[in-house]
């Protein structure tokens, strides 16, 4: 077995584009779900509107990279308002229903034939990232970090991505340790109690939804620029649930929970895949009964079982506090 | 919060002020803080609350009693903005509260607690208390990210919270999660938290429900202290002994309407009240033999 290949692939997954994209999505969810208790099941739509604003404005309409970024962030704010205005006055489950439906509507619009001229249909868009990589100050060449070898562009997006993660963590950390964050936690515990103490609960929930959406939408930019392409089917419900799995794995309502969760989650997903493939190639009995493409599915079963075991023995996630979870909810 | 005078003086003042008030439903009070007119709330075909007129005297402890399903809690929710009546008007300090959301009612100085205690479980006791303070700079989104804008206020809030925790015997629990407190301690915490906003009027929905007898006395004393500090208290209660002990005035509701009002001793002799609790045709011989309903548990 080629251990250096297994290790380099796993490390690249743990610290590469996927971990950054889903880490950012989970940081946003953490503010919404972990701290405020908002069940946003449409996080992938926030990533989608950001990625497609950038791709469509630059590629189909000829605007500059920065305009694409600004419009993408505004689009995420607008989406949050659109979802929040009708549902945040209602019980928590309404937001869950509306967001999961809205995310699918966004995805289906993006891949529709009618709007192919704007969004490229199911093929997506792939010529918009020049403006970003023109900003790359790193000299052309290959860069080797430990067992990983990266091109200057890969290195650039990974550095920018982790800077965005750091920024998102800093914002979250500043927010949740403040009295503003205290109100959010109060809302998560019991919003009527918070209302009775003179807080405008609706406003706080809206702010949390918007900020969580904007933090998540940064993941959409990193995805689009890292792949140098956008494809509508990436923004399905799977992505949202990956982000939830990451958040719960790392520990909800912990500032570093989403990032740790993203690193471990992607290391497990990619690591188990390359290990299974290597075992098949090595002709190990039993394992080699399956094909490489079957192994790609089996790994999800393995990771799913692993998450189940974690939930049984450590339901609070890796960084969570068991004491907190042991308290009765009300 | 007004400074507290000699203990007991406010009780006498409240009793004196209410002495001349006739014992009829909807009686006008000399100095009402809260006035409700024709407040009606229907749930489908059921009229839960239909109050023609009621006034709550400032600086007094008023009890709102009535059999189960009388509409007490619904009336509470309507007054505090947690529910909207189908019709009617209600004024707090002369200000119309129609259409005012619950959080603004609280900021105006009328705070409430809940029948099912709402301690914020996964927050520390001290954080529960800090949350109770209104007008915090750090609760604004942009200011929250700049700690120097709210540090000083936070210290002031914390010292106020500590003082209240001390008064309510919760200081030892300061750093514990609110979810780890006993039922009675949660009631105390909820009351203390409500006081963090410095309210004029405190609305307590069944403050004694689920509290063990040992804590009941201290809870009663805390309610009396609220009056001594110049606050107005309106509370819902089932237990007649508690009501008799601490209230200056009692309002009785049955089937959504106010059926009697008066000082506790008079109200408990009122035949309309006894009928409401025990049914219209209860055995007359029972009361004649000296068993008054006040010795029964009405719940």
Interface residues (C-beta under 8 A of the other chain):
Chain A: X171 X174 X175 X178 X179 X180 X181 X182 X183 X185 X186 X188 X189 X190 X192 X193 X194 X195 X196 X197 X198 X199 X200 X201 X207 X323 X324 X327 X328 X329 X330
Chain B: X80 X82 X101 X102 X103 X104 X106 X107 X111 X112 X113 X114 X116 X118 X119 X120 X121 X122 X123 X127 X130 X131 X132 X134 X136 X137 X138 X139 X140 X141 X143 X144 X145 X147 X150 X154 X177 X179 X180 X190 X193 X194 X196 X197
